[in-house]
């Protein structure tokens, strides 16, 4: 009987969690739309809004690449559980880190002409 209640609760949790937040495709579209909105604006506007870029690269044709790098860190706490025989087990806390990059190409006049991005 315990197994059936657990199964139903687990299934309900999965269904509930799958309905939360945007899908990966929706998230990609949001990021792309946001990045695309900078096309035609000036480098000065970008820096005023986003701050100084993490990296800048000048190409041979005079354009520049401005890259913003963000590192997101989170952690999951450790937990303990008791097995069937009464033994206590512990898990270690886990630290998660992901990196996102947002890059803009700026032409010789200081206008943003292209972009690319990686990570969510």
N, CA, C and O of each residue as an XYZ file, in Angstrom:
480
protein
N       0.814     -1.192      0.000
C       0.000      0.000      0.000
C       0.863      1.262      0.000
O       0.529      2.248     -0.657
N       1.997      1.225      0.757
C       2.878      2.378      0.797
C       3.415      2.706     -0.593
O       3.538      3.875     -0.959
N       3.733      1.669     -1.363
C       4.306      1.881     -2.690
C       3.334      2.616     -3.596
O       3.747      3.503     -4.344
N       2.060      2.272     -3.549
C       1.108      2.930     -4.434
C       0.935      4.406     -4.072
O       0.822      5.242     -4.968
N       0.913      4.745     -2.784
C       0.823      6.143     -2.382
C       2.068      6.907     -2.820
O       1.980      8.034     -3.307
N       3.230      6.275     -2.639
C       4.477      6.902     -3.046
C       4.489      7.126     -4.556
O       4.891      8.194     -5.017
N       4.059      6.148     -5.320
C       4.033      6.265     -6.781
C       3.113      7.387     -7.236
O       3.461      8.162     -8.127
N       1.947      7.470     -6.626
C       0.993      8.517     -6.982
C       1.568      9.889     -6.630
O       1.451     10.832     -7.414
N       2.186     10.003     -5.457
C       2.780     11.276     -5.041
C       3.929     11.666     -5.970
O       4.061     12.833     -6.338
N       4.751     10.703     -6.346
C       5.860     10.983     -7.251
C       5.353     11.413     -8.621
O       5.875     12.361     -9.207
N       4.348     10.729     -9.129
C       3.772     11.091    -10.416
C       3.171     12.498    -10.365
O       3.340     13.276    -11.304
N       2.485     12.822     -9.297
C       1.892     14.158     -9.151
C       2.984     15.227     -9.104
O       2.828     16.301     -9.686
N       4.086     14.937     -8.416
C       5.194     15.875     -8.340
C       5.817     16.107     -9.718
O       6.128     17.245    -10.070
N       5.998     15.054    -10.486
C       6.574     15.171    -11.825
C       5.664     15.987    -12.728
O       6.133     16.859    -13.460
N       4.378     15.715    -12.683
C       3.424     16.454    -13.511
C       3.408     17.921    -13.106
O       3.398     18.803    -13.965
N       3.406     18.185    -11.805
C       3.394     19.565    -11.326
C       4.666     20.297    -11.738
O       4.598     21.423    -12.232
N       5.827     19.672    -11.542
C       7.105     20.318    -11.857
C       7.266     20.570    -13.352
O       7.881     21.559    -13.752
N       6.723     19.692    -14.169
C       6.866     19.882    -15.614
C       6.064     21.084    -16.112
O       6.354     21.620    -17.182
N       5.072     21.506    -15.356
C       4.266     22.647    -15.749
C       4.815     23.978    -15.259
O       4.267     25.032    -15.578
N       5.895     23.936    -14.484
C       6.463     25.157    -13.915
C       7.513     25.753    -14.838
O       8.384     25.041    -15.339
N       7.433     27.041    -15.059
C       8.462     27.749    -15.807
C       8.406     27.502    -17.299
O       7.688     26.624    -17.777
N       9.184     28.298    -18.026
C       9.194     28.173    -19.486
C       9.974     26.945    -19.940
O      10.865     26.466    -19.237
N       9.632     26.447    -21.113
C      10.374     25.324    -21.685
C      11.728     25.830    -22.171
O      11.953     27.037    -22.251
N      12.622     24.909    -22.493
C      13.934     25.300    -23.002
C      13.805     26.100    -24.290
O      14.527     27.075    -24.498
N      12.891     25.688    -25.146
C      12.694     26.405    -26.407
C      12.197     27.824    -26.148
O      12.644     28.765    -26.805
N      11.280     27.986    -25.201
C      10.784     29.315    -24.864
C      11.900     30.178    -24.279
O      11.998     31.370    -24.570
N      12.733     29.563    -23.457
C      13.850     30.293    -22.853
C      14.839     30.744    -23.929
O      15.326     31.874    -23.895
N      15.137     29.847    -24.896
C      16.026     30.206    -26.014
C      15.464     31.386    -26.803
O      16.193     32.309    -27.165
N      14.159     31.342    -27.061
C      13.518     32.426    -27.813
C      13.587     33.747    -27.052
O      13.803     34.799    -27.653
N      13.402     33.695    -25.722
C      13.476     34.905    -24.903
C      14.870     35.514    -24.951
O      15.019     36.724    -25.121
N      15.890     34.672    -24.801
C      17.266     35.163    -24.828
C      17.582     35.740    -26.197
O      18.157     36.823    -26.301
N      17.206     35.016    -27.251
C      17.493     35.477    -28.605
C      16.798     36.812    -28.884
O      17.393     37.711    -29.479
N      15.561     36.938    -28.463
C      14.814     38.189    -28.660
C      15.485     39.340    -27.917
O      15.601     40.445    -28.448
N      15.922     39.079    -26.697
C      16.595     40.097    -25.904
C      17.911     40.522    -26.547
O      18.219     41.712    -26.612
N      18.687     39.548    -27.020
C      19.965     39.859    -27.666
C      19.738     40.628    -28.963
O      20.437     41.602    -29.242
N      18.763     40.189    -29.752
C      18.466     40.823    -31.041
C      18.045     42.280    -30.855
O      18.276     43.105    -31.739
N      17.435     42.604    -29.726
C      16.972     43.975    -29.494
C      18.133     44.972    -29.423
O      17.910     46.179    -29.519
N      19.349     44.492    -29.259
C      20.510     45.378    -29.189
C      21.082     45.719    -30.566
O      21.887     46.643    -30.683
N      20.684     44.997    -31.597
C      21.182     45.291    -32.943
C      20.804     46.724    -33.319
O      19.645     47.119    -33.183
N      21.791     47.510    -33.798
C      21.548     48.890    -34.195
C      21.759     49.908    -33.090
O      21.813     51.108    -33.358
N      21.879     49.444    -31.842
C      22.120     50.374    -30.735
C      23.621     50.578    -30.568
O      24.425     49.840    -31.137
N      23.982     51.566    -29.799
C      25.399     51.899    -29.658
C      26.066     51.090    -28.549
O      25.430     50.595    -27.618
N      27.371     50.988    -28.704
C      28.188     50.329    -27.683
C      28.033     51.046    -26.345
O      27.981     50.407    -25.294
N      27.961     52.367    -26.389
C      27.811     53.149    -25.155
C      26.523     52.802    -24.418
O      26.513     52.711    -23.191
N      25.431     52.607    -25.168
C      24.161     52.215    -24.540
C      24.304     50.853    -23.864
O      23.829     50.649    -22.747
N      24.968     49.920    -24.562
C      25.169     48.577    -24.017
C      25.972     48.628    -22.729
O      25.584     48.028    -21.727
N      27.083     49.338    -22.751
C      27.948     49.415    -21.571
C      27.243     50.145    -20.434
O      27.421     49.792    -19.268
N      26.450     51.154    -20.758
C      25.699     51.855    -19.711
C      24.704     50.917    -19.036
O      24.465     51.018    -17.832
N      24.129     50.013    -19.810
C      23.109     49.099    -19.267
C      23.718     47.844    -18.641
O      23.290     47.420    -17.567
N      24.719     47.243    -19.307
C      25.277     45.966    -18.864
C      26.579     46.097    -18.078
O      27.024     45.142    -17.443
N      27.183     47.274    -18.123
C      28.461     47.453    -17.448
C      29.626     47.115    -18.374
O      29.438     46.843    -19.560
N      30.814     47.138    -17.816
C      32.029     46.859    -18.586
C      32.047     45.371    -18.943
O      31.786     44.527    -18.086
N      32.353     45.044    -20.208
C      32.372     43.628    -20.602
C      33.500     42.851    -19.913
O      34.510     43.422    -19.501
N      33.300     41.549    -19.802
C      34.315     40.675    -19.211
C      35.523     40.535    -20.126
O      36.659     40.458    -19.659
N      35.269     40.501    -21.443
C      36.344     40.376    -22.429
C      36.033     41.274    -23.623
O      34.871     41.488    -23.969
N      37.082     41.790    -24.241
C      36.951     42.558    -25.476
C      38.002     42.046    -26.441
O      39.152     41.821    -26.065
N      37.596     41.863    -27.693
C      38.518     41.360    -28.714
C      38.377     42.202    -29.967
O      37.271     42.418    -30.461
N      39.507     42.677    -30.478
C      39.487     43.481    -31.693
C      39.892     42.593    -32.867
O      40.918     41.915    -32.811
N      39.083     42.596    -33.936
C      39.371     41.779    -35.114
C      40.190     42.571    -36.129
O      40.371     43.780    -35.987
N      40.677     41.881    -37.145
C      41.498     42.516    -38.176
C      40.729     43.551    -38.993
O      41.321     44.513    -39.483
N      39.431     43.368    -39.143
C      38.650     44.313    -39.958
C      38.175     45.538    -39.170
O      37.439     46.369    -39.701
N      38.594     45.648    -37.912
C      38.254     46.828    -37.117
C      37.034     46.667    -36.239
O      36.756     47.534    -35.410
N      36.292     45.571    -36.399
C      35.156     45.349    -35.499
C      35.674     44.815    -34.171
O      36.804     44.336    -34.069
N      34.834     44.908    -33.173
C      35.205     44.405    -31.844
C      34.129     43.472    -31.322
O      32.950     43.602    -31.648
N      34.558     42.547    -30.518
C      33.661     41.589    -29.882
C      33.658     41.897    -28.380
O      34.701     41.846    -27.728
N      32.483     42.216    -27.840
C      32.339     42.470    -26.407
C      31.631     41.275    -25.793
O      30.523     40.928    -26.205
N      32.259     40.646    -24.816
C      31.693     39.432    -24.222
C      31.458     39.635    -22.734
O      32.328     40.107    -22.002
N      30.259     39.267    -22.311
C      29.877     39.291    -20.900
C      29.783     37.850    -20.420
O      29.045     37.044    -20.986
N      30.527     37.536    -19.383
C      30.549     36.180    -18.836
C      29.968     36.234    -17.428
O      30.376     37.043    -16.595
N      29.001     35.348    -17.187
C      28.372     35.257    -15.875
C      28.526     33.830    -15.361
O      28.277     32.867    -16.087
N      28.935     33.705    -14.113
C      29.023     32.394    -13.476
C      27.963     32.335    -12.383
O      27.941     33.149    -11.460
N      27.094     31.354    -12.520
C      26.015     31.166    -11.556
C      26.358     29.960    -10.687
O      26.611     28.868    -11.195
N      26.363     30.168     -9.375
C      26.707     29.093     -8.456
C      25.530     28.848     -7.524
O      24.925     29.780     -6.994
N      25.227     27.586     -7.340
C      24.199     27.203     -6.377
C      24.671     25.925     -5.691
O      25.631     25.291     -6.129
N      24.006     25.567     -4.644
C      24.382     24.332     -3.956
C      23.147     23.613     -3.453
O      22.104     24.211     -3.189
N      23.305     22.322     -3.332
C      22.257     21.477     -2.771
C      22.770     20.967     -1.432
O      23.901     20.489     -1.349
N      21.968     21.059     -0.399
C      22.458     20.605      0.909
C      22.580     19.084      0.953
O      21.912     18.370      0.204
N      23.429     18.613      1.825
C      23.507     17.180      2.057
C      22.265     16.730      2.818
O      21.527     17.553      3.359
N      22.049     15.468      2.853
C      20.892     14.953      3.587
C      21.249     13.595      4.180
O      22.264     12.996      3.825
N      20.418     13.128      5.069
C      20.644     11.827      5.692
C      19.392     10.978      5.549
O      18.287     11.498      5.396
N      19.576      9.688      5.599
C      18.453      8.765      5.549
C      18.819      7.497      6.305
O      19.992      7.193      6.522
N      17.799      6.782      6.691
C      17.969      5.528      7.433
C      17.504      4.393      6.534
O      16.407      4.437      5.978
N      18.356      3.371      6.397
C      17.982      2.246      5.550
C      17.123      1.240      6.326
O      16.800      1.454      7.494
N      16.773      0.175      5.676
C      15.888     -0.842      6.229
C      16.421     -1.420      7.531
O      15.635     -1.757      8.416
N      17.744     -1.544      7.670
C      18.365     -2.146      8.850
C      18.666     -1.133      9.947
O      19.242     -1.495     10.973
N      18.293      0.114      9.754
C      18.495      1.128     10.776
C      19.824      1.862     10.670
O      20.158      2.656     11.549
N      20.580      1.615      9.620
C      21.848      2.314      9.431
C      21.586      3.719      8.881
O      20.759      3.907      7.989
N      22.293      4.680      9.423
C      22.140      6.062      8.975
C      23.185      6.346      7.894
O      24.365      6.039      8.063
N      22.743      6.929      6.795
C      23.622      7.282      5.676
C      23.552      8.794      5.462
O      22.536      9.433      5.737
N      24.657      9.346      4.966
C      24.731     10.786      4.716
C      25.195     11.035      3.285
O      26.010     10.288      2.743
N      24.669     12.082      2.693
C      25.195     12.509      1.394
C      25.892     13.848      1.606
O      25.555     14.597      2.523
N      26.844     14.132      0.768
C      27.584     15.389      0.863
C      26.825     16.492      0.131
O      26.097     16.229     -0.826
N      27.000     17.717      0.587
C      26.428     18.839     -0.177
C      27.059     18.876     -1.573
O      28.216     18.496     -1.749
N      26.293     19.332     -2.548
C      26.782     19.400     -3.926
C      26.731     20.850     -4.381
O      25.739     21.548     -4.177
N      27.821     21.288     -5.002
C      27.882     22.652     -5.522
C      27.752     22.595     -7.042
O      28.431     21.811     -7.706
N      26.881     23.425     -7.573
C      26.636     23.474     -9.013
C      27.110     24.829     -9.538
O      26.881     25.863     -8.912
N      27.772     24.808    -10.695
C      28.183     26.067    -11.306
C      27.941     25.989    -12.808
O      28.295     25.003    -13.454
N      27.340     27.029    -13.349
C      27.157     27.094    -14.794
C      27.582     28.480    -15.267
O      27.503     29.463    -14.531
N      28.032     28.527    -16.504
C      28.536     29.761    -17.079
C      27.685     30.144    -18.281
O      27.335     29.299    -19.105
N      27.361     31.417    -18.369
C      26.670     31.926    -19.545
C      27.535     33.009    -20.178
O      28.208     33.770    -19.483
N      27.505     33.066    -21.510
C      28.239     34.099    -22.242
C      27.299     34.805    -23.201
O      26.512     34.170    -23.902
N      27.392     36.119    -23.222
C      26.624     36.952    -24.146
C      27.621     37.846    -24.869
O      28.309     38.645    -24.234
N      27.704     37.718    -26.192
C      28.686     38.479    -26.969
C      28.010     39.339    -28.025
O      27.013     38.945    -28.629
N      28.574     40.515    -28.233
C      28.069     41.453    -29.225
C      29.218     41.865    -30.137
O      30.340     42.081    -29.680
N      28.927     41.970    -31.429
C      29.897     42.477    -32.389
C      29.583     43.944    -32.642
O      28.450     44.306    -32.961
N      30.610     44.788    -32.494
C      30.455     46.232    -32.650
C      31.294     46.665    -33.849
O      32.480     46.345    -33.928
N      30.681     47.390    -34.778
C      31.422     47.839    -35.970
C      32.291     49.059    -35.646
O      32.343     49.512    -34.502
N      32.977     49.586    -36.678
C      33.909     50.694    -36.493
C      33.228     51.972    -36.004
O      33.883     52.834    -35.419
N      31.929     52.100    -36.235
C      31.210     53.307    -35.794
C      30.674     53.190    -34.373
O      30.085     54.137    -33.852
N      30.874     52.032    -33.740
C      30.377     51.832    -32.376
C      28.954     51.319    -32.320
O      28.304     51.405    -31.278
N      28.455     50.780    -33.440
C      27.093     50.257    -33.506
C      27.118     48.725    -33.405
O      27.962     48.068    -34.014
N      26.201     48.180    -32.644
C      26.105     46.726    -32.497
C      25.490     46.157    -33.775
O      24.403     46.559    -34.190
N      26.209     45.209    -34.392
C      25.765     44.662    -35.669
C      25.460     43.165    -35.609
O      24.836     42.631    -36.527
N      25.882     42.489    -34.560
C      25.636     41.045    -34.461
C      25.759     40.618    -33.004
O      26.212     41.388    -32.157
N      25.356     39.394    -32.724
C      25.423     38.853    -31.367
C      25.496     37.333    -31.432
O      25.160     36.731    -32.452
N      25.926     36.733    -30.364
C      25.772     35.293    -30.165
C      25.840     35.032    -28.659
O      26.343     35.848    -27.886
N      25.326     33.889    -28.277
C      25.253     33.574    -26.866
C      25.361     32.076    -26.636
O      25.079     31.269    -27.521
N      25.777     31.724    -25.424
C      25.861     30.340    -24.987
C      25.384     30.250    -23.541
O      25.652     31.139    -22.732
N      24.691     29.192    -23.232
C      24.265     28.951    -21.855
C      22.991     29.673    -21.484
O      22.609     30.665    -22.105
N      22.344     29.156    -20.464
C      21.085     29.724    -19.984
C      21.305     30.477    -18.712
O      20.359     31.030    -18.151
